[in-house]
């Protein structure tokens, strides 16, 4: 659930982007405040465990091209819109059956009048994931069958904050998010879903740029067709009552978006109701123009595409961004998550560390390298266990 302070921060970033765009010689100018850019990327990825297996790991190299365009519009009144459209082409060195092409469409818009703050998003993106399924072979041999999981994700939503007075403001929003998997040769194996959210908030100002927040969020999840040979999982709805903080804390270098409260999940078939403490938080420290640090903390319900199993996940992420000079920048992050599945003995711990370096010799070209080390340690029925090293090198152009 994205905070309105986060939206305001995004507005500032978008304003900087529009300012850069104005001096970066776009491919076409479509008016005083609108520009068209070529925004494309090409790269190579190395994955040490492409099938995500616990043993007999198989590495793979993937070549990726992402041609695309970007349209930006920003003018007076702090209204900004960015639309990107692209196509991702993936070609695998060994597992050619994983080759595919995927659409990328994203629209982000925002407006800040000083009284009304609005952000909106619309997107359609296609992705692929790879895994291996164990099947009996000859005798005692076990075979790992490569599996490609392709999905499409759609999103449409917006949030608005309206300040009634110097002290009081109201916020409301709505969002739809959908996930659809392609059927494999054996029929449906992963579960589709549609999720609807409506958050309502009341903001009370206690400092020049800090609000106390109280609110309620309704979330409904509708599960699609069940996997072959399994009963259809139940739909459910969540009711979340929360309080929190939104804005600057300590001094202007520190910002926070925090909410915590009580959440109840009710299943439509009446089989069960689950209650839980829930929290979402982001704390950012902008040390100076070149260094920033952040901490993310979440505890929330979610649903797995495998059998639509419901689970609670506790997650913490720390990260840093450091700009060395006009051309070089560094980033790093570490994440730890604990997942506990409802009505099952399945539990999983996920840990990853991520590091990256970027080189931008000019305003048009960027070269990026990333390394991510991941470990998933699970126990119980259906739990996942694997280690993975991922390395990527890419070059992008925006002109």
C-alpha positions, 0 to 999 in steps of 0.5 A: 500500500503506497504512501502519499509521501512516497508519491510526493517523493516520486513527483520530485524524481519525475520532475528531475527526469523531465528536466533532464529530458528537456536537455537530453535532446529527445528524438522528437519534440511533440510540443512544448512539454512532450518529448519522445525518446528511444529507450532501449537495452541489450544485455547478457545474464548468467544463472548458476541454477536455471531450473532452481533445483536443490542438487544437480544445478544446471547453469545457463547464459541468456541474451536479452534485447529490449527495444522500446520508446518513452514519452514524457509530458510535464508542464506547469502545475507539477503535472507529469506523465511518463509512458514506456512501451517495449518488447523483451526478446530472450534467447537461451544458450542451452535451453532454447525451449525457454526462448520467448518475447514479452510485451512491456507497457507502463504509464505513470502519472502524477499531479501536485497542486499543493492542496491535491496530490494524485498518482496513477498507474496503468501497466501490462507486462509479460514475464517468464520464469524457469524451474525444473520438475522431478519425474521418475526415470529408468530404474532409480534414476530421477529426471529433471524436466525443464519447465517454462512458466509464462505470465502476464500481469496487469495493473490499474490504479490511483491514489489521491490526497486532498488537504482540507486544512493545514492540519487535516487531509483525506486520502482514498484510492483504488487498485486492480492487479491481475496475474494470468499464467499460460497453460502448459501442455498438461493444462493449467498448473499455476493459478491465476488471480485478480486482486482489488484494493480500496484504501481510505486514510485520514491524515493529521499534521503534527509537524511541518512535513509529518502526518499521523495516519489512520485508515482502512483497506479492503482487499478482495482476491478472486482465484482463477481456474484450479490446477488440473485434478485439484479443487478450486481454491476459495476466494477471500477478502482482507480487512486491514485497520491501521495507524501510521506516520507519513513524512519527514522524521527527525530532520529533512534528511529522514523520511518515513512511510509506516503503517501497522495494524490488525488484518482479518482474512475471510474465505468465501467458502466459509471454511476459515477466518485468519487474523494477523498483525500486519505492517508496512514501512519504509525509512529513508536517509538521504545523507547528501546529494550522492548517498542514500540509505533505506530500510523496508519492513513488511508483514502481510498476507499473500497467495502462491500461484502453486495451488493458491496457497495462502501465506504470511510473509515477514520481510526486511530489506536494507539498501544503499545508493552511492553516486561516486561522481558524474559517471559512476554510481553503486548500489547494494541491498540485502533481503531476508524473508520468512514465509509461513503457509496457512493450514500447512507445515510448509515454511521457507526462509529466503535470503539474498544480497544484491550489488551493482555498479553503473557507468554513464559516460554521457546523458544518453548511455548507461552500462550496468552490472549486477550480481545477486546471490539467493538462498531459499531454505524450506521445510515441510510439504512442497517446500522449496530449497535451492541456491542461485547466483545471478550475474547480468551486464547490460547497456542502455540508450535513451535518446 
